[in-house]
Amino acid sequence: MDRQQTTETQPVAAEIQDLLLDNPDVEAFLTELARHSAAMFSVNNTSVHCGVTLLRRRTAATVASSSERALQLDELQYQFAEGPCLTAARDGVQVHIPDLSKDNTWPDYTDAAREQGIGSILALPFPLLDQSTKAGLNLYSENSHAFNQAAVQRATDYALQASKGLRLAILLAQHSQTATDLKAAMASRTVIDIATGIIIAQNRCSQAEAVELIKRASSNRNVKLRDVAQAIVDRAGGGPIETHFK
């Protein structure tokens, strides 16, 4: 990598890092990333629209877009189940269509995109470590040949840098969800334990027998175990229960 390329990559990495620090939520981060990408590649009075496609369990969705138009262009591909952005995300390859009027790779989608006034498309994959999740950066321009060789290289380097932020954002989201699930589990365990104690005191039974009574009531009423336990606590005058593990 030459000095110019290095100096261009470093600011991009710093900007992506700032976006992540300012937007630790994955959805918010991706929305800002889409807007940042669109602004970065909109040069010489050429507006670029950006969408971010995420594929999970073979289902594609646009999780962020710089504009309503970018969202519509992405969703057109999902309707046809084919297109440059889906290919980039699914296969991990770069797809560049300099002039839609001369491309026939995906006839139905190409015609629809041209009707939307799009002249060229550049789609790049986000390299992600998690094989169950794939993502792509979708850039649309109303002009044909909007992305020259230098722009394509910049976009490639940009997607590589942005993918690091995306991987970290997904990791943070997973940890956050794990913490939320753990807190919910602790809260459920707490109210069930208190309800068990109430039944033991009221019926002078064993812990196993008290738990079995709660499970039986849950099954007979088709109500969650935690809800049955909370009802028992409420009737005993205990009110809402909060865990101390926060």
N, C-alpha and C positions, 0 to 999 in steps of 0.2 A: 504494500500500500504506500503510495507516495505521500509527500508532506501535505499537499492540498487536500487529498482524500482524508488524511488523518485529522486535519483541522476541521473538516466539514463533519466528520463522524462524531468527534468529541462534543461539539455543541448539541447535536441531535440527542446523544445519550444523556446529556445533562438536562435537556428540555423534557425528555421522556421521564427521567427521574423526578423532575419537579412536578410533572403531571400526576405521577403516582403518589407522591407525597401529599399533594393537594387534594387528591381524589382517591383515598384508599378503597372505596367501594368500587367493585369491578365495573358495574354498569356506568357509573359516573366517570371512571377513568377512561373507558372505551369511548364514551360520548365526546369527551375532551380530546381524545386521541384522533377521532374522526374529524373533528373540527380543525385540529392542529394540522392534520395531514392535508385537508382540503386547502387550507390557507397556504401551506408550504409549497404546494405544487400549482397554485393559481398564480401564474406569472404572465407578464406581457399582455395584460388585459384578457387573459384566458381563464375563465372560471372552471374550477375542477370540483366535482362532487365526490364525496367519499363515503363508503359504507364498510362496515366490518362484519363479515360472515363468520358464524360459529356453527360447527357441526358437532352434534352429540348424538350418539346412538343412531347414526344415519339420518338424523333430522337436521335440516338447515334452517337457520334463522338469522336475521340481521339484528345484532345486539346493540348496534350503535350506528348513527349516520350523521353526516354534517348537514343534511337537508332532507326535506320530504321527497325531493326528486331522487336522491340517492337511494332512499328506502324503497321507492316504487321500482327503480331499476333493478335493485336486488331481488325484490319479490317477484318480478317478472320471471327471473331465472328459476325460482322455486316452483312457479306455476308450470313451467316447461320442463322442470327437473333436469335442466342442462344449461350450460353457459360458461363463459370464461371464468367467472368468480368461483362458481361451484367446482370447476375443474382445478383451479389453483388451490383451493382449500382441500379438496378430496385427495388429489394426486401429489400435492406438494410441489407443483411446478409453476413457473411464471408464464402468464398468458398475456401477450401484447397484440392488440388489434389496432394497427395504425389508422386504418380507414375502413369503417364498417360497410361502406358502399361497395367495397371490393372483397369482402370476406363472406364465405358461405359455410363456415364450420358448423354453426348452429343457426340454420336459416330462420326458424320461427322466432327465436330470441333476437337475432340480428335485426330482422324486420321491425319487431316491436320496439327495440332500442332506437332505431333510426326514426321511427315515428315520434319518439320522445325527444328528437332533436340531438341525439348523441352521435358524435363523429368518430371518437376513438375511445378505447378502453385499455386500461392496464390493471391486471390483477396479479397479486403476489401472495404467496403463502406465508404465514407466520410459523417459523420453526418452533414447535412445542414438544416438550419431553413426554407429556402425557398422550399416549397413543389413542386413548378413548375420546380425545377432544382435538379437533382440527379447526384452524381459523385462516381467514384470508383478508387481505386489504384490497378493496375495490376502488379504483379511481376512474372517474368518467369525465370526459370533456366533450363540449359541443363541437369543438374543432377537430378536423381530421389531422393526423400527424402531430398531435399536441405533445406527445412524449417522445422526444428524440433520444438518441443513444445516451447522452449525458443524464437526461431526466430518468431514464430507465435504471441506470446505474445508481443514481441517487435514491430512487425509490427502493431498489433492492437493499442497499445499505440501511436505509431508513427502516424497512420492515424487519431486518435482522436486529437492529437496536431496539425497535418497539416490541419485538417478541420477548425480549428479556424482561421488560416492564410488564408485559401481559402475563408471562409465566409467574412472576412475583405476585401480581394482582390475584391470579387464580389461587396461588398458594395461600395468600392471606385470607381469601374468601373461604377456602376449605378449613383453615384453622379457626376462623370466626364461626363457621357453621358447627364445627366440632365442639367448640366452647359453648355455643348456644344449646346444642343437643345435650351436652353434659349437664348444663345448668337445669334444663328441663327434666332430665332424668333424676337429678338430685331432688328437685322440688317434688316430683311424683313420689319418690322413695320416702321423703319426709312425711307427706300427708298420709301415705299408706301406713307408715310406722306409727303415727299418732292415732290413726283410726284403729289399728290393731290393739294399741294400748287401751283405748276406750272400751273395746269389746271385751278384752280380758278383764277389765275392772267391773264391767256391767254383768258379765256372764260367768265370771270366775272359771274361765277356761284357759287352755294352754295357748301359746303363741301360734302354733301350727293350726289349732282349731279356729282361732280368730281369723287367721289369714284365709283359711278354707271358706269361712263364712263370707268373707268379702269377695272371694273369687266366685263363689256360687251365686251371690247376688248380681255380680257383674255379668255372669253368663246368662242367668235367667232373665234379666232386664235388657240384655244386649247393650249394656252401658260400659264405658271404659272403666277399668279398675280404679284409676285415679279419681274419677268423678264419683264413684260409689263411696270411696274413702272420704272425699271432701264432704259429701252429704252427711256421713256419719259424724264428722267433726262439727259440721254446722249445727246438727241437731243437739249435739252436746254443748253447744254454745262457744265452740272454739273459734269460729269465724275463719277468714282466709288465712292460709298458712304460707309463710315465706321461709325458704332455706337460708341458712347463714353462710352457705358456700357461694359467694358471688364473685 
